[in-house]
Amino acid sequence: MEELMEILSELHPEVDFEQEERLVDGEILDSFDIITIISEIADTFDVVVPAREIVPENFNSAGSLWKMIQRLEDGE
């Protein structure tokens, strides 16, 4: 989770990613941010984020992103 928090903090250092739960719905993250996050997840965690996983529910909080990464690492 620490690596994910670093990725997010580099994009938006002003955001409290430990508390924020409306990253997409609150328009904190835009489409370019999401593309960057997907790329960084691939590089850092060696997982590919399939198109079906690119939904607001998976990107609204650091926790939901982390759960998605863990699912993808487990091959689900």
Secondary structure, DSSP 8 states (H G I E B T S, - for coil): -HHHHHHHHHH-TTS-TTT---TTTTTSS-HHHHHHHHHHHHHHH-----GGG-SHHHHSSHHHHHHHHHHHHTT-
